[in-house]
Amino acid sequence: MGLCLPRPRFGLQLPQDIPNLDRLIEVARECEDLGYDSVWAYDHLSPYWLRSGRAMECWTLLSALAARTSRIRVGSLVTNVNLRNPALLAKMTSTVDCISGGRLIVGLGTGDRKSAHEMQTHGYHFPSLEQRISRLRDTILILRSMWTGGNVSVAGKTSQVLNALSLPKPKQKPGPPIWIGGRHNMILDLVAELADGWNYWGMDRRQLGEREKYLFEKCAEFGRPHTGLIKSWAGKVDRTGQSSSNLTMVEDMRRELLSKTSEHTDYLIASFGREADRKAYEAFAEAVTSLP
C-alpha cells in the first residue's frame, strides 16, 4: 500500500491593484467559502510589474481582511524588511494577529534588484545583498524577542532596540509563523536556521531540486529536520482556458502546478490578477485537491 500524503494547503495572492476594499474582502470571503487556507498581500509601494503602479498597501489591507474574515489565514508575501523599523513591524504584526484571532502568517524578504528603483523613488536606500540579509536576520530576532519578552534589548548589525516593550502580545504563541521568501543561498541559510517556512517562485523542477538539496543539507547542519519546514510555491497561474470547460481548466492548472513544484512542496499560492473570478478560484481549489 502506498503512502498517503496530506494534500497541499493552498492560498490566493490578492489582486491588490483593485482599489476597492469591498471587492477585495469579497474575494477573500469567496476563498474562505471555497476552502482556501489563506489569502496574501504583497508588499510593494508601486509594483514594478504593473503598468499602473497601483496597489493597496500590504499591512493596512491585511488589518482590514483580518477584521472581516473569520477562518482563513492572512499573510504577507512577502514583507520587504527594508521598508519598516523592525520594532514597528513587531507592533504591527502583533496587532494584526490579535485582530485576526491568531490567523496571521508573517512572510519576510530582503527585496531584490527589481525592487531597487521602487525603493529609491520612494526615498529608501537600496542596500547591498549582505546588508539586506543582515537586516532580515535582525528583523526576525527583534520580532520574536518583542512578541515574547518584556522590556527587550537586541543589538543587531543593522537594527537595535533598547528596553523596548510591545503590548499586546500576538494571539499565537510564541508568535505568528515566519516564512522567508527567496532563492539565493544566503537566504536559504537563514531559512534553515530561523524560519518556519520557505516561499519560492520562478524555478523549473531542476532548479527547484538544486535549491531543495542545498536547503535540506543546511537544515541538517542546524540540527532540524526539513520536514518541519513549510515549503511553499507562489506564482501566476495561467487561466487562458477560463472560457473552456471547468474540467479542462482544472486539468491545465494541475499540469502547470506539477511542472513548478516537487513532492516536498506542501503549500501552493496562486496569483490570477484582477480579472479572475470565482470560476478560476474554484478550478484552482479542485486542481490542488486532485494532486497526487
Backbone as CSV, one residue per row, in Angstrom:
resi,resn,N_x,N_y,N_z,CA_x,CA_y,CA_z,C_x,C_y,C_z
1,MET,0.852,-1.190,0.000,0.000,0.000,0.000,0.892,1.246,0.000
2,GLY,0.586,2.208,-0.878,1.372,3.424,-0.982,1.126,4.351,0.198
3,LEU,2.078,5.222,0.410,1.966,6.210,1.481,0.969,7.285,1.073
4,CYS,0.009,7.572,1.925,-0.997,8.591,1.650,-0.547,9.913,2.273
5,LEU,-0.158,10.843,1.427,0.338,12.122,1.912,-0.812,13.113,2.032
6,PRO,-0.736,14.034,2.997,-1.781,15.051,3.114,-1.746,15.972,1.902
7,ARG,-2.915,16.471,1.508,-2.956,17.381,0.362,-2.242,18.680,0.719
8,PRO,-1.647,19.326,-0.290,-1.049,20.632,-0.006,-2.115,21.628,0.440
9,ARG,-1.732,22.522,1.313,-2.602,23.652,1.616,-2.470,24.677,0.490
10,PHE,-3.431,25.574,0.385,-3.397,26.484,-0.756,-3.995,27.831,-0.410
11,GLY,-3.512,28.848,-1.131,-3.944,30.207,-0.873,-3.990,31.028,-2.140
12,LEU,-4.401,32.277,-1.989,-4.534,33.204,-3.112,-3.758,34.483,-2.832
13,GLN,-2.964,34.898,-3.820,-2.356,36.223,-3.789,-3.402,37.217,-4.274
14,LEU,-3.780,38.136,-3.421,-4.885,39.042,-3.727,-4.537,40.023,-4.838
15,PRO,-5.518,40.388,-5.658,-5.302,41.395,-6.707,-5.348,42.807,-6.122
16,GLN,-4.254,43.218,-5.503,-4.222,44.470,-4.747,-4.323,45.727,-5.598
17,ASP,-4.188,45.554,-6.929,-4.328,46.731,-7.788,-5.792,47.100,-7.996
18,ILE,-6.714,46.325,-7.433,-8.121,46.732,-7.404,-8.283,47.718,-6.245
19,PRO,-8.556,48.986,-6.525,-8.621,49.993,-5.457,-9.983,50.028,-4.784
20,ASN,-10.466,48.860,-4.425,-11.814,48.740,-3.875,-11.784,47.715,-2.755
21,LEU,-11.799,48.182,-1.510,-11.701,47.272,-0.377,-12.850,46.275,-0.353
22,ASP,-14.060,46.708,-0.650,-15.206,45.791,-0.615,-15.001,44.619,-1.566
23,ARG,-14.444,44.886,-2.759,-14.205,43.798,-3.711,-13.128,42.855,-3.198
24,LEU,-12.069,43.379,-2.598,-11.019,42.518,-2.069,-11.523,41.682,-0.895
25,ILE,-12.373,42.268,-0.064,-12.994,41.498,1.017,-13.877,40.403,0.427
26,GLU,-14.601,40.724,-0.633,-15.448,39.731,-1.300,-14.610,38.572,-1.834
27,VAL,-13.457,38.877,-2.443,-12.558,37.825,-2.936,-12.083,36.951,-1.777
28,ALA,-11.665,37.581,-0.681,-11.193,36.810,0.476,-12.287,35.902,1.023
29,ARG,-13.508,36.399,1.067,-14.627,35.582,1.569,-14.996,34.472,0.600
30,GLU,-14.866,34.725,-0.705,-15.081,33.649,-1.683,-14.075,32.528,-1.451
31,CYS,-12.821,32.903,-1.243,-11.780,31.908,-0.981,-12.074,31.155,0.317
32,GLU,-12.533,31.864,1.315,-12.904,31.232,2.579,-13.989,30.190,2.351
33,ASP,-15.001,30.534,1.557,-16.102,29.616,1.254,-15.634,28.398,0.468
34,LEU,-14.607,28.582,-0.381,-14.126,27.505,-1.254,-13.086,26.616,-0.572
35,GLY,-12.786,26.874,0.684,-11.860,26.018,1.414,-10.406,26.412,1.334
36,TYR,-10.126,27.590,0.784,-8.739,28.058,0.769,-8.241,28.193,2.209
37,ASP,-6.950,27.967,2.367,-6.341,28.081,3.692,-5.885,29.497,4.008
38,SER,-5.640,30.310,2.976,-5.048,31.618,3.226,-5.256,32.564,2.050
39,VAL,-5.170,33.869,2.354,-5.061,34.916,1.338,-3.865,35.787,1.705
40,TRP,-3.232,36.366,0.672,-1.933,37.005,0.867,-1.881,38.362,0.194
41,ALA,-1.115,39.263,0.805,-0.873,40.582,0.233,0.623,40.755,-0.009
42,TYR,0.963,41.296,-1.177,2.369,41.607,-1.446,2.698,42.994,-0.889
43,ASP,3.991,43.248,-0.713,4.438,44.471,-0.047,5.244,45.322,-1.019
44,HIS,4.535,46.023,-1.899,5.179,46.910,-2.863,4.470,48.252,-2.845
45,LEU,5.246,49.302,-2.796,4.678,50.649,-2.782,4.161,51.043,-4.164
46,SER,4.828,50.555,-5.195,4.419,50.795,-6.574,4.908,49.613,-7.400
47,PRO,4.103,48.556,-7.518,4.570,47.306,-8.127,5.175,47.507,-9.520
48,TYR,6.411,47.063,-9.680,7.143,47.301,-10.920,6.564,46.529,-12.104
49,TRP,5.826,45.449,-11.843,5.290,44.632,-12.930,3.922,45.114,-13.432
50,LEU,3.359,46.118,-12.778,2.070,46.664,-13.186,2.270,48.013,-13.866
51,ARG,1.704,48.166,-15.048,1.838,49.431,-15.767,1.286,50.594,-14.950
52,SER,0.206,50.339,-14.228,-0.410,51.411,-13.438,0.405,51.772,-12.204
53,GLY,1.217,50.807,-11.688,1.948,51.026,-10.444,1.046,51.130,-9.231
54,ARG,-0.196,50.697,-9.363,-1.201,50.897,-8.312,-1.321,49.645,-7.454
55,ALA,-1.422,49.842,-6.141,-1.645,48.718,-5.242,-2.048,49.219,-3.864
56,MET,-2.977,48.519,-3.230,-3.299,48.785,-1.833,-2.094,48.393,-0.970
57,GLU,-1.827,49.184,0.062,-0.677,48.905,0.927,-0.891,47.618,1.719
58,CYS,0.184,46.837,1.836,0.131,45.480,2.378,-0.505,45.400,3.768
59,TRP,0.069,46.059,4.759,-0.347,45.825,6.139,-1.641,46.536,6.491
60,THR,-1.912,47.648,5.834,-3.216,48.287,6.027,-4.323,47.372,5.523
61,LEU,-4.081,46.766,4.349,-5.056,45.838,3.777,-5.220,44.595,4.644
62,LEU,-4.116,44.041,5.145,-4.203,42.837,5.973,-5.027,43.072,7.234
63,SER,-4.906,44.258,7.817,-5.690,44.537,9.023,-7.183,44.539,8.706
64,ALA,-7.552,45.080,7.534,-8.963,45.081,7.131,-9.453,43.664,6.850
65,LEU,-8.626,42.867,6.185,-9.000,41.475,5.907,-9.166,40.686,7.202
66,ALA,-8.253,40.931,8.143,-8.307,40.215,9.414,-9.613,40.485,10.151
67,ALA,-10.105,41.719,10.034,-11.315,42.107,10.763,-12.587,41.601,10.091
68,ARG,-12.533,41.299,8.789,-13.757,40.995,8.060,-13.779,39.597,7.461
69,THR,-12.901,38.718,7.967,-12.960,37.290,7.670,-12.972,36.549,8.994
70,SER,-13.258,35.247,8.947,-13.405,34.519,10.209,-12.527,33.282,10.335
71,ARG,-12.237,32.598,9.235,-11.490,31.344,9.306,-10.156,31.402,8.578
72,ILE,-10.155,31.994,7.402,-8.996,31.941,6.510,-7.822,32.714,7.104
73,ARG,-6.616,32.184,6.900,-5.430,32.865,7.394,-5.073,34.019,6.467
74,VAL,-4.400,35.033,7.010,-3.950,36.183,6.231,-2.438,36.284,6.377
75,GLY,-1.785,36.707,5.292,-0.337,36.764,5.360,0.259,37.747,4.380
76,SER,1.527,38.091,4.623,2.289,38.965,3.734,3.232,38.098,2.909
77,LEU,3.246,38.355,1.598,4.074,37.532,0.709,4.799,38.454,-0.278
78,VAL,5.937,38.954,0.095,6.499,38.959,1.445,6.751,40.398,1.853
79,THR,6.876,40.637,3.156,7.182,41.966,3.653,8.640,42.316,3.373
80,ASN,8.861,43.441,2.732,10.212,43.937,2.489,10.744,44.527,3.797
81,VAL,11.753,43.888,4.369,12.222,44.294,5.702,12.920,45.652,5.697
82,ASN,13.219,46.174,4.508,13.879,47.476,4.427,12.906,48.644,4.569
83,LEU,11.605,48.372,4.498,10.620,49.449,4.479,10.172,49.891,5.860
84,ARG,10.406,49.073,6.891,9.879,49.395,8.216,10.897,49.076,9.308
85,ASN,10.915,49.896,10.322,11.701,49.604,11.518,11.220,48.277,12.108
86,PRO,12.119,47.354,12.467,11.682,46.053,12.992,10.806,46.149,14.239
87,ALA,11.068,47.125,15.105,10.237,47.275,16.303,8.819,47.698,15.925
88,LEU,8.700,48.584,14.952,7.381,48.963,14.462,6.685,47.761,13.838
89,LEU,7.427,46.965,13.074,6.838,45.771,12.453,6.380,44.777,13.516
90,ALA,7.117,44.674,14.617,6.689,43.801,15.714,5.337,44.243,16.255
91,LYS,5.159,45.543,16.418,3.891,46.083,16.901,2.774,45.839,15.886
92,MET,3.065,46.064,14.616,2.069,45.872,13.566,1.615,44.420,13.482
93,THR,2.578,43.498,13.481,2.232,42.086,13.355,1.473,41.584,14.577
94,SER,1.854,42.019,15.763,1.110,41.640,16.970,-0.329,42.126,16.891
95,THR,-0.510,43.359,16.411,-1.846,43.929,16.316,-2.710,43.167,15.319
96,VAL,-2.160,42.887,14.136,-2.941,42.157,13.126,-3.246,40.743,13.596
97,ASP,-2.308,40.114,14.306,-2.586,38.770,14.818,-3.709,38.807,15.845
98,CYS,-3.743,39.843,16.673,-4.848,39.982,17.635,-6.167,40.252,16.919
99,ILE,-6.161,41.135,15.930,-7.383,41.431,15.181,-7.935,40.173,14.529
100,SER,-7.047,39.338,13.996,-7.471,38.133,13.272,-7.823,36.976,14.187
101,GLY,-7.537,37.103,15.467,-7.755,35.977,16.366,-6.726,34.882,16.213
102,GLY,-5.517,35.265,15.747,-4.432,34.283,15.633,-4.344,33.625,14.275
103,ARG,-4.592,34.384,13.206,-4.588,33.796,11.856,-3.498,34.361,10.957
104,LEU,-2.528,35.060,11.507,-1.515,35.731,10.701,-0.319,34.831,10.409
105,ILE,0.176,34.918,9.173,1.474,34.355,8.785,2.331,35.524,8.312
106,VAL,3.535,35.634,8.852,4.419,36.752,8.526,5.463,36.285,7.512
107,GLY,5.275,36.682,6.261,6.269,36.417,5.235,7.242,37.572,5.153
108,LEU,8.533,37.265,5.133,9.575,38.292,5.117,10.523,38.070,3.944
109,GLY,11.062,39.165,3.414,12.042,39.074,2.349,12.972,40.267,2.369
110,THR,14.019,40.186,1.565,15.053,41.217,1.553,14.785,42.314,0.528
111,GLY,13.812,42.107,-0.356,13.730,42.978,-1.526,14.840,42.583,-2.493
112,ASP,14.541,42.539,-3.806,15.572,42.166,-4.774,15.868,43.336,-5.700
113,ARG,16.720,43.101,-6.678,17.161,44.179,-7.558,15.996,44.810,-8.318
114,LYS,14.948,44.030,-8.577,13.796,44.585,-9.282,13.060,45.620,-8.432
115,SER,13.265,45.546,-7.124,12.618,46.494,-6.212,13.442,47.752,-5.985
116,ALA,14.676,47.782,-6.503,15.584,48.881,-6.189,15.019,50.226,-6.634
117,HIS,14.542,50.315,-7.869,14.023,51.593,-8.376,12.812,52.034,-7.567
118,GLU,11.926,51.102,-7.289,10.735,51.404,-6.493,11.111,51.987,-5.138
119,MET,12.090,51.372,-4.474,12.511,51.856,-3.162,13.148,53.236,-3.259
120,GLN,14.020,53.409,-4.239,14.745,54.664,-4.356,13.815,55.825,-4.682
121,THR,12.820,55.594,-5.534,11.894,56.684,-5.866,11.006,57.067,-4.689
122,HIS,10.883,56.171,-3.701,10.099,56.471,-2.506,10.971,56.907,-1.332
123,GLY,12.234,57.208,-1.619,13.096,57.778,-0.589,13.857,56.789,0.249
124,TYR,13.863,55.498,-0.166,14.585,54.477,0.580,15.927,54.186,-0.089
125,HIS,16.935,53.917,0.728,18.220,53.431,0.229,18.082,51.945,-0.095
126,PHE,18.700,51.508,-1.193,18.690,50.082,-1.526,20.052,49.501,-1.153
127,PRO,20.118,48.759,-0.038,21.411,48.271,0.463,21.948,47.112,-0.374
128,SER,23.183,46.724,-0.072,23.788,45.547,-0.697,23.079,44.285,-0.214
129,LEU,23.298,43.187,-0.915,22.684,41.920,-0.519,23.102,41.541,0.900
130,GLU,24.387,41.702,1.204,24.866,41.341,2.546,24.158,42.174,3.619
131,GLN,23.976,43.464,3.352,23.274,44.321,4.308,21.802,43.937,4.432
132,ARG,21.199,43.571,3.318,19.791,43.177,3.361,19.605,41.859,4.102
133,ILE,20.539,40.938,3.942,20.482,39.678,4.693,20.615,39.955,6.189
134,SER,21.534,40.838,6.554,21.693,41.192,7.970,20.423,41.834,8.508
135,ARG,19.806,42.679,7.706,18.558,43.321,8.115,17.459,42.279,8.323
136,LEU,17.405,41.288,7.454,16.410,40.220,7.594,16.633,39.443,8.889
137,ARG,17.876,39.088,9.157,18.182,38.377,10.403,17.801,39.210,11.618
138,ASP,18.213,40.471,11.631,17.903,41.339,12.768,16.393,41.476,12.962
139,THR,15.672,41.590,11.852,14.219,41.728,11.943,13.590,40.512,12.595
140,ILE,14.015,39.328,12.195,13.457,38.100,12.780,13.755,38.033,14.275
141,LEU,14.987,38.335,14.656,15.356,38.268,16.069,14.574,39.294,16.887
142,ILE,14.385,40.483,16.352,13.646,41.514,17.082,12.164,41.165,17.157
143,LEU,11.594,40.689,16.071,10.188,40.283,16.090,9.941,39.243,17.182
144,ARG,10.718,38.187,17.170,10.472,37.090,18.115,10.747,37.530,19.549
145,SER,11.730,38.382,19.738,12.007,38.877,21.090,10.864,39.741,21.593
146,MET,10.349,40.634,20.739,9.295,41.552,21.177,7.932,40.869,21.249
147,TRP,7.744,39.793,20.496,6.496,39.017,20.599,6.393,38.293,21.936
148,THR,7.540,37.949,22.528,7.524,37.066,23.699,8.053,37.718,24.968
149,GLY,8.911,38.724,24.844,9.605,39.254,26.011,8.940,40.474,26.619
150,GLY,9.542,40.938,27.711,9.095,42.149,28.374,9.789,43.350,27.773
151,ASN,10.662,43.964,28.543,11.477,45.059,28.018,12.680,44.451,27.319
152,VAL,12.673,44.545,25.994,13.602,43.781,25.162,14.730,44.664,24.656
153,SER,15.947,44.128,24.689,17.101,44.775,24.075,17.743,43.792,23.098
154,VAL,17.931,44.239,21.873,18.600,43.441,20.847,19.570,44.366,20.117
155,ALA,20.811,43.939,20.001,21.824,44.723,19.299,22.237,43.975,18.042
156,GLY,21.583,44.267,16.940,21.906,43.631,15.678,22.884,44.476,14.871
157,LYS,23.269,43.957,13.708,24.204,44.681,12.846,23.555,45.901,12.211
158,THR,22.249,45.798,11.910,21.580,46.890,11.203,20.488,47.562,12.027
159,SER,20.021,46.895,13.073,18.889,47.398,13.850,19.097,47.086,15.319
160,GLN,18.651,47.982,16.177,18.778,47.792,17.619,17.502,48.254,18.307
161,VAL,17.180,47.594,19.423,16.141,48.079,20.328,16.708,48.037,21.737
162,LEU,16.282,48.978,22.563,16.805,49.078,23.927,15.635,49.196,24.894
163,ASN,15.444,48.145,25.696,14.351,48.119,26.679,12.996,48.418,26.028
164,ALA,12.776,47.843,24.849,11.540,48.079,24.095,10.453,47.133,24.574
165,LEU,9.258,47.677,24.757,8.123,46.880,25.208,7.034,46.934,24.151
166,SER,6.541,45.779,23.769,5.458,45.706,22.787,4.287,44.943,23.385
167,LEU,3.177,45.643,23.587,1.944,45.059,24.089,0.783,45.602,23.264
168,PRO,-0.221,44.794,22.978,-0.393,43.409,23.411,0.491,42.445,22.624
169,LYS,0.663,41.262,23.182,1.395,40.211,22.505,0.505,39.568,21.432
170,PRO,1.118,38.876,20.467,0.306,38.191,19.459,-0.608,37.143,20.087
171,LYS,-1.698,36.853,19.413,-2.615,35.808,19.857,-1.950,34.435,19.789
172,GLN,-1.189,34.200,18.708,-0.478,32.929,18.560,0.742,32.917,19.474
173,LYS,1.004,31.791,20.094,2.135,31.648,20.989,3.119,30.624,20.428
174,PRO,4.408,30.934,20.391,5.045,32.168,20.876,4.921,33.351,19.915
175,GLY,4.309,33.145,18.761,4.115,34.218,17.800,3.686,33.646,16.475
176,PRO,3.319,34.488,15.521,2.934,34.006,14.201,4.095,33.269,13.526
177,PRO,3.780,32.288,12.683,4.851,31.655,11.910,5.528,32.662,10.993
178,ILE,6.828,32.499,10.826,7.618,33.360,9.944,8.087,32.543,8.741
179,TRP,7.704,33.004,7.558,8.206,32.437,6.313,9.207,33.415,5.713
180,ILE,10.208,32.871,5.041,11.171,33.695,4.303,11.044,33.368,2.828
181,GLY,10.974,34.408,2.000,10.913,34.228,0.566,12.244,34.531,-0.091
182,GLY,12.618,33.698,-1.059,13.854,33.959,-1.797,14.507,32.683,-2.282
183,ARG,15.515,32.863,-3.149,16.172,31.711,-3.771,17.686,31.706,-3.587
184,HIS,18.266,32.827,-3.171,19.715,32.911,-3.005,20.162,32.028,-1.849
185,ASN,21.355,31.446,-1.986,21.858,30.558,-0.936,21.950,31.253,0.418
186,MET,22.300,32.542,0.431,22.392,33.264,1.698,21.021,33.379,2.370
187,ILE,19.989,33.478,1.568,18.634,33.493,2.122,18.261,32.107,2.619
188,LEU,18.613,31.070,1.861,18.302,29.707,2.292,19.023,29.351,3.590
189,ASP,20.201,29.926,3.806,20.897,29.725,5.084,20.027,30.219,6.245
190,LEU,19.416,31.395,6.078,18.548,31.933,7.128,17.277,31.118,7.273
191,VAL,16.735,30.651,6.153,15.549,29.784,6.217,15.850,28.579,7.100
192,ALA,16.974,27.934,6.821,17.333,26.727,7.565,17.541,27.015,9.042
193,GLU,18.088,28.168,9.355,18.402,28.496,10.743,17.198,28.996,11.528
194,LEU,16.366,29.869,10.911,15.417,30.649,11.702,13.950,30.547,11.292
195,ALA,13.650,30.105,10.089,12.288,30.248,9.570,11.401,29.056,9.894
196,ASP,10.096,29.314,9.839,9.087,28.255,9.925,8.657,27.787,8.539
197,GLY,8.932,28.606,7.523,8.538,28.247,6.177,9.412,28.939,5.145
198,TRP,9.435,28.368,3.934,10.180,28.918,2.799,9.217,29.111,1.646
199,ASN,9.285,30.277,1.014,8.474,30.532,-0.170,9.384,30.732,-1.375
200,TYR,9.044,30.060,-2.473,9.840,30.195,-3.694,8.922,30.445,-4.879
201,TRP,9.524,30.855,-5.982,8.786,31.138,-7.203,9.777,31.136,-8.370
202,GLY,9.253,31.030,-9.576,10.059,31.253,-10.769,11.161,30.259,-11.031
203,MET,10.986,28.997,-10.645,12.000,27.982,-10.908,11.372,26.786,-11.592
204,ASP,12.154,26.130,-12.473,11.705,24.858,-13.009,12.076,23.759,-12.022
205,ARG,11.692,22.542,-12.333,11.905,21.451,-11.372,13.390,21.174,-11.121
206,ARG,14.230,21.344,-12.140,15.668,21.134,-11.934,16.232,22.162,-10.969
207,GLN,15.918,23.431,-11.204,16.392,24.492,-10.309,15.847,24.296,-8.896
208,LEU,14.587,23.918,-8.821,13.985,23.691,-7.505,14.694,22.557,-6.778
209,GLY,14.998,21.488,-7.491,15.702,20.363,-6.876,17.050,20.774,-6.301
210,GLU,17.770,21.639,-7.022,19.066,22.117,-6.544,18.909,22.950,-5.271
211,ARG,17.919,23.834,-5.273,17.692,24.678,-4.095,17.236,23.830,-2.898
212,GLU,16.360,22.866,-3.147,15.898,21.998,-2.059,17.056,21.213,-1.468
213,LYS,17.911,20.678,-2.316,19.049,19.907,-1.831,19.920,20.776,-0.922
214,TYR,20.209,21.981,-1.357,21.014,22.889,-0.546,20.316,23.192,0.780
215,LEU,19.029,23.510,0.711,18.276,23.862,1.919,18.220,22.691,2.893
216,PHE,17.958,21.506,2.402,17.833,20.345,3.287,19.167,20.035,3.964
217,GLU,20.263,20.209,3.235,21.581,19.994,3.838,21.848,21.036,4.921
218,LYS,21.438,22.285,4.677,21.612,23.328,5.681,20.759,23.053,6.922
219,CYS,19.539,22.578,6.708,18.697,22.215,7.854,19.391,21.169,8.717
220,ALA,19.999,20.179,8.076,20.706,19.130,8.814,21.871,19.724,9.609
221,GLU,22.581,20.697,9.034,23.686,21.339,9.752,23.196,22.041,11.011
222,PHE,21.975,22.582,10.949,21.412,23.257,12.122,20.653,22.290,13.036
223,GLY,20.685,21.011,12.704,20.079,20.003,13.563,18.563,20.009,13.562
224,ARG,17.963,20.425,12.470,16.500,20.436,12.391,16.062,19.670,11.147
225,PRO,15.017,18.865,11.260,14.528,18.135,10.084,13.826,19.076,9.115
226,HIS,14.129,18.934,7.835,13.493,19.812,6.848,11.997,19.537,6.734
227,THR,11.572,18.381,7.223,10.146,18.049,7.154,9.304,18.963,8.043
228,GLY,9.937,19.619,9.009,9.206,20.549,9.854,9.094,21.940,9.269
229,LEU,9.649,22.144,8.087,9.668,23.442,7.424,8.629,23.455,6.303
230,ILE,7.744,24.435,6.310,6.778,24.581,5.220,7.514,25.002,3.953
231,LYS,7.276,24.279,2.851,7.840,24.649,1.549,6.694,25.100,0.659
232,SER,6.679,26.382,0.316,5.535,26.932,-0.407,5.952,27.516,-1.752
233,TRP,5.115,27.255,-2.746,5.287,27.851,-4.074,4.271,28.962,-4.241
234,ALA,4.678,30.043,-4.894,3.754,31.110,-5.253,4.027,31.519,-6.693
235,GLY,2.969,31.795,-7.429,3.182,32.219,-8.805,1.891,32.479,-9.541
236,LYS,2.039,33.025,-10.726,0.907,33.315,-11.587,0.428,32.030,-12.231
237,VAL,-0.862,31.783,-12.158,-1.452,30.580,-12.742,-2.167,30.969,-14.030
238,ASP,-1.864,30.237,-15.093,-2.457,30.525,-16.393,-3.948,30.222,-16.360
239,ARG,-4.744,31.192,-16.772,-6.188,30.968,-16.839,-6.707,31.258,-18.242
240,THR,-5.832,31.012,-19.251,-6.258,31.242,-20.633,-7.393,30.311,-21.027
241,GLY,-7.521,29.196,-20.301,-8.603,28.259,-20.597,-9.871,28.549,-19.823
242,GLN,-9.981,29.773,-19.288,-11.126,30.090,-18.444,-12.455,29.991,-19.200
243,SER,-12.404,30.165,-20.541,-13.633,30.066,-21.326,-13.983,28.623,-21.661
244,SER,-13.073,27.672,-21.392,-13.334,26.263,-21.670,-14.050,25.627,-20.498
245,SER,-14.250,24.328,-20.575,-14.975,23.629,-19.520,-14.179,23.654,-18.223
246,ASN,-14.895,23.499,-17.122,-14.234,23.509,-15.817,-13.243,22.358,-15.708
247,LEU,-13.596,21.192,-16.265,-12.724,20.030,-16.196,-11.405,20.298,-16.909
248,THR,-11.470,20.927,-18.093,-10.262,21.262,-18.842,-9.412,22.265,-18.077
249,MET,-10.060,23.260,-17.516,-9.351,24.293,-16.766,-8.634,23.703,-15.556
250,VAL,-9.294,22.811,-14.845,-8.694,22.154,-13.682,-7.485,21.336,-14.102
251,GLU,-7.617,20.572,-15.193,-6.512,19.730,-15.641,-5.328,20.565,-16.108
252,ASP,-5.582,21.678,-16.786,-4.491,22.568,-17.209,-3.746,23.115,-15.997
253,MET,-4.488,23.544,-14.972,-3.858,24.068,-13.761,-3.080,22.976,-13.049
254,ARG,-3.633,21.789,-13.030,-2.970,20.671,-12.358,-1.623,20.376,-13.002
255,ARG,-1.583,20.326,-14.338,-0.324,20.072,-15.044,0.679,21.196,-14.789
256,GLU,0.195,22.426,-14.779,1.076,23.565,-14.522,1.698,23.475,-13.135
257,LEU,0.901,23.129,-12.134,1.412,23.021,-10.768,2.452,21.909,-10.660
258,LEU,2.202,20.784,-11.310,3.148,19.672,-11.258,4.484,20.037,-11.903
259,SER,4.470,20.940,-12.885,5.700,21.330,-13.571,6.533,22.321,-12.760
260,LYS,5.939,22.946,-11.732,6.610,24.018,-10.992,6.888,23.674,-9.538
261,THR,6.477,22.493,-9.101,6.622,22.124,-7.698,7.254,20.740,-7.601
262,SER,7.487,20.294,-6.384,8.046,18.952,-6.165,7.219,18.233,-5.116
263,GLU,7.604,16.998,-4.832,6.885,16.228,-3.810,7.064,16.824,-2.418
264,HIS,8.033,17.730,-2.268,8.259,18.374,-0.975,7.421,19.641,-0.787
265,THR,6.818,20.135,-1.853,6.033,21.364,-1.775,4.711,21.077,-1.086
266,ASP,4.450,21.757,0.024,3.226,21.459,0.767,2.304,22.660,0.921
267,TYR,2.585,23.729,0.149,1.692,24.892,0.174,1.763,25.549,-1.207
268,LEU,0.608,25.864,-1.792,0.533,26.424,-3.136,-0.272,27.721,-3.098
269,ILE,0.309,28.795,-3.627,-0.332,30.111,-3.570,-0.409,30.673,-4.986
270,ALA,-1.627,30.896,-5.455,-1.862,31.301,-6.836,-2.111,32.793,-6.949
271,SER,-1.648,33.333,-8.066,-1.973,34.712,-8.440,-2.674,34.667,-9.790
272,PHE,-3.866,35.269,-9.868,-4.637,35.267,-11.112,-4.784,36.658,-11.720
273,GLY,-4.495,37.699,-10.971,-4.700,39.039,-11.479,-6.112,39.536,-11.232
274,ARG,-6.336,40.768,-11.584,-7.583,41.450,-11.233,-8.789,40.967,-12.019
275,GLU,-8.578,40.277,-13.156,-9.709,39.867,-13.989,-10.279,38.510,-13.603
276,ALA,-9.634,37.806,-12.678,-10.105,36.474,-12.314,-11.439,36.547,-11.583
277,ASP,-12.179,35.450,-11.633,-13.465,35.391,-10.950,-13.582,34.073,-10.203
278,ARG,-14.744,33.829,-9.648,-14.951,32.650,-8.809,-14.659,31.348,-9.558
279,LYS,-14.910,31.328,-10.866,-14.646,30.113,-11.639,-13.171,29.737,-11.567
280,ALA,-12.295,30.735,-11.689,-10.860,30.465,-11.603,-10.475,30.005,-10.204
281,TYR,-11.038,30.644,-9.184,-10.728,30.254,-7.816,-11.204,28.826,-7.528
282,GLU,-12.364,28.465,-8.035,-12.886,27.106,-7.864,-11.985,26.089,-8.562
283,ALA,-11.566,26.410,-9.785,-10.736,25.482,-10.549,-9.400,25.238,-9.853
284,PHE,-8.802,26.287,-9.289,-7.529,26.115,-8.589,-7.710,25.228,-7.366
285,ALA,-8.774,25.431,-6.630,-9.047,24.594,-5.453,-9.176,23.134,-5.872
286,GLU,-9.883,22.870,-6.978,-10.051,21.497,-7.448,-8.726,20.929,-7.937
287,ALA,-7.926,21.759,-8.624,-6.632,21.289,-9.128,-5.712,20.858,-7.991
288,VAL,-5.684,21.657,-6.925,-4.830,21.323,-5.780,-5.277,20.026,-5.119
289,THR,-6.574,19.885,-4.918,-7.077,18.685,-4.227,-6.944,17.432,-5.079
290,SER,-6.703,17.601,-6.400,-6.534,16.428,-7.267,-5.073,16.016,-7.423
291,LEU,-4.143,16.769,-6.828,-2.737,16.425,-6.959,-2.442,15.113,-6.258
292,PRO,-1.454,14.351,-6.808,-1.132,13.058,-6.178,-0.473,13.236,-4.816
